């Protein structure tokens, strides 16, 4: 009896969930494009970043060994989802942040984040 009810609940739950999953677009991170974007946006002008050596990069904190860092700007847990939010709009988390809002799109932020974590 309980097992039957459980099976019914689970199958109803699955039916509700499926359309969301199918509708969602999945963007596969592209590390190579991320590196190109990091270069194009001039992140290296302010940051020391592994693999980007053309600029002095001493205005913002160094982004070397990024995957080992625990926090973003000392505030957000260093996870892909939070890093994407930070890259798109640093001022949303720190009103007076010297990191400019560079107008980075969601897709670009995903690739840039993937590059940083790969270094
Ligand atoms: C004009 C200089 C400047 C540019 C350009 C810039 N940043 Fe920043 N960035 C900063 C500063 C300053 C901080 C520290 C901000 C703070 O803590 O509020 C920062 C913080 C960060 C952080 C958090 C660092 C930490 O130690 O927690 C990341 C990640 C980051 N920037 C990535 C990037 C990326 C990727 C780009 C290019 C798309 C970029 N930044 C472009 C100045 C810049």
Boltz pocket constraint, residues with backbone or C-beta under 6 A from the ligand:
constraints:
  - pocket:
      binder: B
      contacts: [[A, 37], [A, 38], [A, 41], [A, 42], [A, 43], [A, 44], [A, 45], [A, 46], [A, 47], [A, 59], [A, 60], [A, 61], [A, 62], [A, 63], [A, 71], [A, 72], [A, 73], [A, 74], [A, 87], [A, 94], [A, 96], [A, 97], [A, 98], [A, 99], [A, 100], [A, 102], [A, 104], [A, 112]]
      max_distance: 6.0
